């Protein structure tokens, strides 16, 4: 995670130190040392924090894999249907969701509604603390490696972890 300016760097270092106290492995990196980790970064960055264990998956590839596994294990995928409620018999999980005028009688329901998972969960009679957030994902054609690590700017963290959903 890289910082533009001393104020952003101070906030990043404070966050990184609190995460270290919770058990995360974080290496604080001075501006000049960022080039050793990522030579393609601009030289005018103030510094950063290196999270060796931080990683992510390509979302479309992960969803494709999970959908194929779901089907291979007998799952029935319903696309484009609005979940409006669930049939309950007093036990967990619900017997099945109601969607677009249809009832599904199932012992297991996978809530794969992404940022709307919280709303769908409420309709099914439970709670998942997920709220939609504005964000952008840019997927490009496969390119040769340009950077060696996941790189994002420190200001992103304050945007993602604020109290609003804007």
PyMOL CGO cylinders between C-alpha atoms (Angstrom):
from pymol import cmd
from pymol.cgo import CYLINDER

trace = [
    CYLINDER, 0.00, 0.00, 0.00, 1.57, 3.29, -1.03, 0.3, 1, 1, 1, 1, 1, 1,
    CYLINDER, 1.57, 3.29, -1.03, 1.12, 6.81, 0.31, 0.3, 1, 1, 1, 1, 1, 1,
    CYLINDER, 1.12, 6.81, 0.31, 1.16, 10.20, -1.42, 0.3, 1, 1, 1, 1, 1, 1,
    CYLINDER, 1.16, 10.20, -1.42, 2.37, 12.79, 1.07, 0.3, 1, 1, 1, 1, 1, 1,
    CYLINDER, 2.37, 12.79, 1.07, 3.34, 12.78, 4.72, 0.3, 1, 1, 1, 1, 1, 1,
    CYLINDER, 3.34, 12.78, 4.72, -0.22, 13.05, 6.10, 0.3, 1, 1, 1, 1, 1, 1,
    CYLINDER, -0.22, 13.05, 6.10, -1.33, 9.94, 4.21, 0.3, 1, 1, 1, 1, 1, 1,
    CYLINDER, -1.33, 9.94, 4.21, 1.88, 8.13, 5.19, 0.3, 1, 1, 1, 1, 1, 1,
    CYLINDER, 1.88, 8.13, 5.19, 1.37, 8.94, 8.90, 0.3, 1, 1, 1, 1, 1, 1,
    CYLINDER, 1.37, 8.94, 8.90, -2.18, 7.58, 8.74, 0.3, 1, 1, 1, 1, 1, 1,
    CYLINDER, -2.18, 7.58, 8.74, -0.95, 4.47, 6.91, 0.3, 1, 1, 1, 1, 1, 1,
    CYLINDER, -0.95, 4.47, 6.91, 1.79, 3.83, 9.47, 0.3, 1, 1, 1, 1, 1, 1,
    CYLINDER, 1.79, 3.83, 9.47, -0.72, 4.24, 12.33, 0.3, 1, 1, 1, 1, 1, 1,
    CYLINDER, -0.72, 4.24, 12.33, -3.06, 1.72, 10.66, 0.3, 1, 1, 1, 1, 1, 1,
    CYLINDER, -3.06, 1.72, 10.66, -0.19, -0.70, 9.98, 0.3, 1, 1, 1, 1, 1, 1,
    CYLINDER, -0.19, -0.70, 9.98, 1.01, -0.53, 13.59, 0.3, 1, 1, 1, 1, 1, 1,
    CYLINDER, 1.01, -0.53, 13.59, -2.49, -1.32, 14.89, 0.3, 1, 1, 1, 1, 1, 1,
    CYLINDER, -2.49, -1.32, 14.89, -2.72, -4.25, 12.48, 0.3, 1, 1, 1, 1, 1, 1,
    CYLINDER, -2.72, -4.25, 12.48, 0.66, -5.54, 13.68, 0.3, 1, 1, 1, 1, 1, 1,
    CYLINDER, 0.66, -5.54, 13.68, -0.69, -5.52, 17.24, 0.3, 1, 1, 1, 1, 1, 1,
    CYLINDER, -0.69, -5.52, 17.24, -3.53, -7.74, 16.00, 0.3, 1, 1, 1, 1, 1, 1,
    CYLINDER, -3.53, -7.74, 16.00, -1.06, -10.23, 14.49, 0.3, 1, 1, 1, 1, 1, 1,
    CYLINDER, -1.06, -10.23, 14.49, -0.67, -9.08, 10.88, 0.3, 1, 1, 1, 1, 1, 1,
    CYLINDER, -0.67, -9.08, 10.88, 2.81, -9.06, 9.39, 0.3, 1, 1, 1, 1, 1, 1,
    CYLINDER, 2.81, -9.06, 9.39, 3.38, -5.56, 8.01, 0.3, 1, 1, 1, 1, 1, 1,
    CYLINDER, 3.38, -5.56, 8.01, 6.68, -4.04, 6.91, 0.3, 1, 1, 1, 1, 1, 1,
    CYLINDER, 6.68, -4.04, 6.91, 6.83, -0.23, 6.90, 0.3, 1, 1, 1, 1, 1, 1,
    CYLINDER, 6.83, -0.23, 6.90, 8.66, 0.99, 3.79, 0.3, 1, 1, 1, 1, 1, 1,
    CYLINDER, 8.66, 0.99, 3.79, 10.37, 4.36, 3.31, 0.3, 1, 1, 1, 1, 1, 1,
    CYLINDER, 10.37, 4.36, 3.31, 9.75, 6.13, 0.00, 0.3, 1, 1, 1, 1, 1, 1,
    CYLINDER, 9.75, 6.13, 0.00, 13.13, 5.30, -1.53, 0.3, 1, 1, 1, 1, 1, 1,
    CYLINDER, 13.13, 5.30, -1.53, 12.83, 1.63, -0.62, 0.3, 1, 1, 1, 1, 1, 1,
    CYLINDER, 12.83, 1.63, -0.62, 9.56, 1.22, -2.52, 0.3, 1, 1, 1, 1, 1, 1,
    CYLINDER, 9.56, 1.22, -2.52, 11.55, 0.86, -5.75, 0.3, 1, 1, 1, 1, 1, 1,
    CYLINDER, 11.55, 0.86, -5.75, 13.27, -2.25, -4.42, 0.3, 1, 1, 1, 1, 1, 1,
    CYLINDER, 13.27, -2.25, -4.42, 9.85, -3.89, -4.08, 0.3, 1, 1, 1, 1, 1, 1,
    CYLINDER, 9.85, -3.89, -4.08, 8.25, -2.35, -7.19, 0.3, 1, 1, 1, 1, 1, 1,
    CYLINDER, 8.25, -2.35, -7.19, 10.62, -0.74, -9.71, 0.3, 1, 1, 1, 1, 1, 1,
    CYLINDER, 10.62, -0.74, -9.71, 7.72, 0.55, -11.85, 0.3, 1, 1, 1, 1, 1, 1,
    CYLINDER, 7.72, 0.55, -11.85, 6.35, 2.83, -9.11, 0.3, 1, 1, 1, 1, 1, 1,
    CYLINDER, 6.35, 2.83, -9.11, 6.88, 6.57, -9.36, 0.3, 1, 1, 1, 1, 1, 1,
    CYLINDER, 6.88, 6.57, -9.36, 9.74, 7.92, -7.28, 0.3, 1, 1, 1, 1, 1, 1,
    CYLINDER, 9.74, 7.92, -7.28, 7.71, 10.69, -5.65, 0.3, 1, 1, 1, 1, 1, 1,
    CYLINDER, 7.71, 10.69, -5.65, 5.77, 8.44, -3.25, 0.3, 1, 1, 1, 1, 1, 1,
    CYLINDER, 5.77, 8.44, -3.25, 6.27, 9.14, 0.45, 0.3, 1, 1, 1, 1, 1, 1,
    CYLINDER, 6.27, 9.14, 0.45, 6.42, 5.49, 1.48, 0.3, 1, 1, 1, 1, 1, 1,
    CYLINDER, 6.42, 5.49, 1.48, 4.22, 2.55, 2.09, 0.3, 1, 1, 1, 1, 1, 1,
    CYLINDER, 4.22, 2.55, 2.09, 3.39, -0.62, 3.95, 0.3, 1, 1, 1, 1, 1, 1,
    CYLINDER, 3.39, -0.62, 3.95, 4.18, -4.08, 2.61, 0.3, 1, 1, 1, 1, 1, 1,
    CYLINDER, 4.18, -4.08, 2.61, 1.70, -6.81, 3.55, 0.3, 1, 1, 1, 1, 1, 1,
    CYLINDER, 1.70, -6.81, 3.55, 3.44, -10.02, 2.52, 0.3, 1, 1, 1, 1, 1, 1,
    CYLINDER, 3.44, -10.02, 2.52, 0.29, -12.09, 3.14, 0.3, 1, 1, 1, 1, 1, 1,
    CYLINDER, 0.29, -12.09, 3.14, -2.09, -9.74, 1.30, 0.3, 1, 1, 1, 1, 1, 1,
    CYLINDER, -2.09, -9.74, 1.30, -3.43, -11.25, -1.89, 0.3, 1, 1, 1, 1, 1, 1,
    CYLINDER, -3.43, -11.25, -1.89, -6.58, -11.52, -3.94, 0.3, 1, 1, 1, 1, 1, 1,
    CYLINDER, -6.58, -11.52, -3.94, -8.09, -13.60, -6.70, 0.3, 1, 1, 1, 1, 1, 1,
    CYLINDER, -8.09, -13.60, -6.70, -9.35, -12.58, -10.11, 0.3, 1, 1, 1, 1, 1, 1,
    CYLINDER, -9.35, -12.58, -10.11, -13.09, -12.30, -9.32, 0.3, 1, 1, 1, 1, 1, 1,
    CYLINDER, -13.09, -12.30, -9.32, -14.46, -13.58, -12.63, 0.3, 1, 1, 1, 1, 1, 1,
    CYLINDER, -14.46, -13.58, -12.63, -12.19, -16.64, -12.58, 0.3, 1, 1, 1, 1, 1, 1,
    CYLINDER, -12.19, -16.64, -12.58, -13.12, -17.37, -8.95, 0.3, 1, 1, 1, 1, 1, 1,
    CYLINDER, -13.12, -17.37, -8.95, -16.86, -17.12, -9.66, 0.3, 1, 1, 1, 1, 1, 1,
    CYLINDER, -16.86, -17.12, -9.66, -16.51, -19.33, -12.74, 0.3, 1, 1, 1, 1, 1, 1,
    CYLINDER, -16.51, -19.33, -12.74, -14.69, -21.97, -10.68, 0.3, 1, 1, 1, 1, 1, 1,
    CYLINDER, -14.69, -21.97, -10.68, -17.23, -21.85, -7.83, 0.3, 1, 1, 1, 1, 1, 1,
    CYLINDER, -17.23, -21.85, -7.83, -20.21, -22.08, -10.20, 0.3, 1, 1, 1, 1, 1, 1,
    CYLINDER, -20.21, -22.08, -10.20, -18.70, -25.13, -11.90, 0.3, 1, 1, 1, 1, 1, 1,
    CYLINDER, -18.70, -25.13, -11.90, -18.03, -26.78, -8.52, 0.3, 1, 1, 1, 1, 1, 1,
    CYLINDER, -18.03, -26.78, -8.52, -21.55, -25.95, -7.35, 0.3, 1, 1, 1, 1, 1, 1,
    CYLINDER, -21.55, -25.95, -7.35, -23.07, -27.63, -10.41, 0.3, 1, 1, 1, 1, 1, 1,
    CYLINDER, -23.07, -27.63, -10.41, -20.74, -30.62, -10.17, 0.3, 1, 1, 1, 1, 1, 1,
    CYLINDER, -20.74, -30.62, -10.17, -22.00, -31.24, -6.62, 0.3, 1, 1, 1, 1, 1, 1,
    CYLINDER, -22.00, -31.24, -6.62, -25.69, -31.12, -7.51, 0.3, 1, 1, 1, 1, 1, 1,
    CYLINDER, -25.69, -31.12, -7.51, -26.35, -27.42, -7.04, 0.3, 1, 1, 1, 1, 1, 1,
    CYLINDER, -26.35, -27.42, -7.04, -29.08, -25.71, -9.04, 0.3, 1, 1, 1, 1, 1, 1,
    CYLINDER, -29.08, -25.71, -9.04, -28.15, -22.21, -10.18, 0.3, 1, 1, 1, 1, 1, 1,
    CYLINDER, -28.15, -22.21, -10.18, -30.96, -19.70, -10.55, 0.3, 1, 1, 1, 1, 1, 1,
    CYLINDER, -30.96, -19.70, -10.55, -29.87, -16.55, -12.40, 0.3, 1, 1, 1, 1, 1, 1,
    CYLINDER, -29.87, -16.55, -12.40, -31.64, -13.21, -12.59, 0.3, 1, 1, 1, 1, 1, 1,
    CYLINDER, -31.64, -13.21, -12.59, -34.33, -14.11, -10.06, 0.3, 1, 1, 1, 1, 1, 1,
    CYLINDER, -34.33, -14.11, -10.06, -35.24, -11.75, -7.24, 0.3, 1, 1, 1, 1, 1, 1,
    CYLINDER, -35.24, -11.75, -7.24, -35.38, -13.46, -3.85, 0.3, 1, 1, 1, 1, 1, 1,
    CYLINDER, -35.38, -13.46, -3.85, -38.47, -12.13, -2.07, 0.3, 1, 1, 1, 1, 1, 1,
    CYLINDER, -38.47, -12.13, -2.07, -38.65, -14.33, 1.03, 0.3, 1, 1, 1, 1, 1, 1,
    CYLINDER, -38.65, -14.33, 1.03, -38.16, -17.79, 2.49, 0.3, 1, 1, 1, 1, 1, 1,
    CYLINDER, -38.16, -17.79, 2.49, -40.28, -20.66, 3.71, 0.3, 1, 1, 1, 1, 1, 1,
    CYLINDER, -40.28, -20.66, 3.71, -39.50, -21.49, 7.33, 0.3, 1, 1, 1, 1, 1, 1,
    CYLINDER, -39.50, -21.49, 7.33, -40.36, -24.44, 9.53, 0.3, 1, 1, 1, 1, 1, 1,
    CYLINDER, -40.36, -24.44, 9.53, -38.68, -23.12, 12.68, 0.3, 1, 1, 1, 1, 1, 1,
    CYLINDER, -38.68, -23.12, 12.68, -35.34, -24.81, 12.01, 0.3, 1, 1, 1, 1, 1, 1,
    CYLINDER, -35.34, -24.81, 12.01, -32.17, -23.54, 10.36, 0.3, 1, 1, 1, 1, 1, 1,
    CYLINDER, -32.17, -23.54, 10.36, -31.58, -23.25, 7.49, 0.3, 1, 1, 1, 1, 1, 1,
    CYLINDER, -31.58, -23.25, 7.49, -34.82, -22.05, 5.85, 0.3, 1, 1, 1, 1, 1, 1,
    CYLINDER, -34.82, -22.05, 5.85, -36.56, -24.65, 3.70, 0.3, 1, 1, 1, 1, 1, 1,
    CYLINDER, -36.56, -24.65, 3.70, -35.97, -22.58, 0.63, 0.3, 1, 1, 1, 1, 1, 1,
    CYLINDER, -35.97, -22.58, 0.63, -36.25, -19.16, -0.94, 0.3, 1, 1, 1, 1, 1, 1,
    CYLINDER, -36.25, -19.16, -0.94, -39.16, -17.73, -2.85, 0.3, 1, 1, 1, 1, 1, 1,
    CYLINDER, -39.16, -17.73, -2.85, -38.14, -16.03, -6.08, 0.3, 1, 1, 1, 1, 1, 1,
    CYLINDER, -38.14, -16.03, -6.08, -40.21, -14.46, -8.81, 0.3, 1, 1, 1, 1, 1, 1,
    CYLINDER, -40.21, -14.46, -8.81, -43.34, -16.42, -7.92, 0.3, 1, 1, 1, 1, 1, 1,
    CYLINDER, -43.34, -16.42, -7.92, -41.53, -19.75, -7.50, 0.3, 1, 1, 1, 1, 1, 1,
    CYLINDER, -41.53, -19.75, -7.50, -40.65, -21.69, -4.36, 0.3, 1, 1, 1, 1, 1, 1,
    CYLINDER, -40.65, -21.69, -4.36, -37.48, -23.74, -4.06, 0.3, 1, 1, 1, 1, 1, 1,
    CYLINDER, -37.48, -23.74, -4.06, -37.46, -26.46, -1.44, 0.3, 1, 1, 1, 1, 1, 1,
    CYLINDER, -37.46, -26.46, -1.44, -33.84, -26.91, -0.42, 0.3, 1, 1, 1, 1, 1, 1,
    CYLINDER, -33.84, -26.91, -0.42, -31.83, -27.72, 2.67, 0.3, 1, 1, 1, 1, 1, 1,
    CYLINDER, -31.83, -27.72, 2.67, -29.00, -25.42, 1.71, 0.3, 1, 1, 1, 1, 1, 1,
    CYLINDER, -29.00, -25.42, 1.71, -29.11, -22.01, 0.07, 0.3, 1, 1, 1, 1, 1, 1,
    CYLINDER, -29.11, -22.01, 0.07, -26.01, -20.18, -1.18, 0.3, 1, 1, 1, 1, 1, 1,
    CYLINDER, -26.01, -20.18, -1.18, -26.42, -16.42, -0.99, 0.3, 1, 1, 1, 1, 1, 1,
    CYLINDER, -26.42, -16.42, -0.99, -24.22, -15.33, -3.91, 0.3, 1, 1, 1, 1, 1, 1,
    CYLINDER, -24.22, -15.33, -3.91, -25.65, -11.86, -4.32, 0.3, 1, 1, 1, 1, 1, 1,
    CYLINDER, -25.65, -11.86, -4.32, -22.42, -9.94, -3.78, 0.3, 1, 1, 1, 1, 1, 1,
    CYLINDER, -22.42, -9.94, -3.78, -22.89, -6.44, -2.39, 0.3, 1, 1, 1, 1, 1, 1,
    CYLINDER, -22.89, -6.44, -2.39, -26.63, -7.12, -1.97, 0.3, 1, 1, 1, 1, 1, 1,
    CYLINDER, -26.63, -7.12, -1.97, -26.02, -10.21, 0.23, 0.3, 1, 1, 1, 1, 1, 1,
    CYLINDER, -26.02, -10.21, 0.23, -27.16, -8.28, 3.30, 0.3, 1, 1, 1, 1, 1, 1,
    CYLINDER, -27.16, -8.28, 3.30, -30.52, -7.40, 1.75, 0.3, 1, 1, 1, 1, 1, 1,
    CYLINDER, -30.52, -7.40, 1.75, -31.08, -10.95, 0.46, 0.3, 1, 1, 1, 1, 1, 1,
    CYLINDER, -31.08, -10.95, 0.46, -30.18, -12.35, 3.90, 0.3, 1, 1, 1, 1, 1, 1,
    CYLINDER, -30.18, -12.35, 3.90, -32.76, -10.07, 5.55, 0.3, 1, 1, 1, 1, 1, 1,
    CYLINDER, -32.76, -10.07, 5.55, -35.39, -11.35, 3.12, 0.3, 1, 1, 1, 1, 1, 1,
    CYLINDER, -35.39, -11.35, 3.12, -34.43, -14.91, 4.16, 0.3, 1, 1, 1, 1, 1, 1,
    CYLINDER, -34.43, -14.91, 4.16, -34.84, -14.02, 7.83, 0.3, 1, 1, 1, 1, 1, 1,
    CYLINDER, -34.84, -14.02, 7.83, -31.21, -13.70, 8.89, 0.3, 1, 1, 1, 1, 1, 1,
    CYLINDER, -31.21, -13.70, 8.89, -28.46, -11.09, 8.98, 0.3, 1, 1, 1, 1, 1, 1,
    CYLINDER, -28.46, -11.09, 8.98, -25.20, -10.76, 7.09, 0.3, 1, 1, 1, 1, 1, 1,
    CYLINDER, -25.20, -10.76, 7.09, -23.47, -7.40, 7.77, 0.3, 1, 1, 1, 1, 1, 1,
    CYLINDER, -23.47, -7.40, 7.77, -22.80, -6.57, 4.11, 0.3, 1, 1, 1, 1, 1, 1,
    CYLINDER, -22.80, -6.57, 4.11, -23.76, -3.26, 2.53, 0.3, 1, 1, 1, 1, 1, 1,
    CYLINDER, -23.76, -3.26, 2.53, -23.15, -2.16, -1.08, 0.3, 1, 1, 1, 1, 1, 1,
    CYLINDER, -23.15, -2.16, -1.08, -20.19, 0.17, -1.60, 0.3, 1, 1, 1, 1, 1, 1,
    CYLINDER, -20.19, 0.17, -1.60, -19.22, 2.08, -4.66, 0.3, 1, 1, 1, 1, 1, 1,
    CYLINDER, -19.22, 2.08, -4.66, -16.06, 0.77, -6.26, 0.3, 1, 1, 1, 1, 1, 1,
    CYLINDER, -16.06, 0.77, -6.26, -14.44, 0.07, -9.56, 0.3, 1, 1, 1, 1, 1, 1,
    CYLINDER, -14.44, 0.07, -9.56, -12.74, -3.01, -10.95, 0.3, 1, 1, 1, 1, 1, 1,
    CYLINDER, -12.74, -3.01, -10.95, -10.80, -2.80, -14.16, 0.3, 1, 1, 1, 1, 1, 1,
    CYLINDER, -10.80, -2.80, -14.16, -10.09, -6.08, -15.92, 0.3, 1, 1, 1, 1, 1, 1,
    CYLINDER, -10.09, -6.08, -15.92, -7.71, -5.99, -18.86, 0.3, 1, 1, 1, 1, 1, 1,
    CYLINDER, -7.71, -5.99, -18.86, -6.47, -8.49, -21.38, 0.3, 1, 1, 1, 1, 1, 1,
    CYLINDER, -6.47, -8.49, -21.38, -3.69, -10.67, -20.00, 0.3, 1, 1, 1, 1, 1, 1,
    CYLINDER, -3.69, -10.67, -20.00, -0.45, -8.73, -20.06, 0.3, 1, 1, 1, 1, 1, 1,
    CYLINDER, -0.45, -8.73, -20.06, 3.11, -9.61, -19.11, 0.3, 1, 1, 1, 1, 1, 1,
    CYLINDER, 3.11, -9.61, -19.11, 3.82, -8.91, -15.42, 0.3, 1, 1, 1, 1, 1, 1,
    CYLINDER, 3.82, -8.91, -15.42, 4.26, -5.18, -14.83, 0.3, 1, 1, 1, 1, 1, 1,
    CYLINDER, 4.26, -5.18, -14.83, 4.21, -5.13, -11.06, 0.3, 1, 1, 1, 1, 1, 1,
    CYLINDER, 4.21, -5.13, -11.06, 5.20, -7.92, -8.71, 0.3, 1, 1, 1, 1, 1, 1,
    CYLINDER, 5.20, -7.92, -8.71, 2.76, -7.23, -5.88, 0.3, 1, 1, 1, 1, 1, 1,
    CYLINDER, 2.76, -7.23, -5.88, -0.77, -6.05, -5.31, 0.3, 1, 1, 1, 1, 1, 1,
    CYLINDER, -0.77, -6.05, -5.31, -0.41, -2.24, -5.23, 0.3, 1, 1, 1, 1, 1, 1,
    CYLINDER, -0.41, -2.24, -5.23, -3.04, 0.23, -4.07, 0.3, 1, 1, 1, 1, 1, 1,
    CYLINDER, -3.04, 0.23, -4.07, -2.93, 3.71, -2.65, 0.3, 1, 1, 1, 1, 1, 1,
    CYLINDER, -2.93, 3.71, -2.65, -3.46, 4.34, 1.06, 0.3, 1, 1, 1, 1, 1, 1,
    CYLINDER, -3.46, 4.34, 1.06, -6.38, 6.73, 0.47, 0.3, 1, 1, 1, 1, 1, 1,
    CYLINDER, -6.38, 6.73, 0.47, -8.37, 3.72, -0.72, 0.3, 1, 1, 1, 1, 1, 1,
    CYLINDER, -8.37, 3.72, -0.72, -8.43, 2.29, 2.80, 0.3, 1, 1, 1, 1, 1, 1,
    CYLINDER, -8.43, 2.29, 2.80, -10.04, 5.36, 4.34, 0.3, 1, 1, 1, 1, 1, 1,
    CYLINDER, -10.04, 5.36, 4.34, -12.67, 5.34, 1.57, 0.3, 1, 1, 1, 1, 1, 1,
    CYLINDER, -12.67, 5.34, 1.57, -13.49, 1.65, 1.99, 0.3, 1, 1, 1, 1, 1, 1,
    CYLINDER, -13.49, 1.65, 1.99, -13.60, 1.76, 5.80, 0.3, 1, 1, 1, 1, 1, 1,
    CYLINDER, -13.60, 1.76, 5.80, -15.60, 4.95, 6.29, 0.3, 1, 1, 1, 1, 1, 1,
    CYLINDER, -15.60, 4.95, 6.29, -19.09, 4.83, 7.75, 0.3, 1, 1, 1, 1, 1, 1,
    CYLINDER, -19.09, 4.83, 7.75, -20.91, 5.79, 4.55, 0.3, 1, 1, 1, 1, 1, 1,
    CYLINDER, -20.91, 5.79, 4.55, -21.87, 3.75, 1.53, 0.3, 1, 1, 1, 1, 1, 1,
    CYLINDER, -21.87, 3.75, 1.53, -21.20, 6.50, -1.02, 0.3, 1, 1, 1, 1, 1, 1,
]
cmd.load_cgo(trace, "trace")
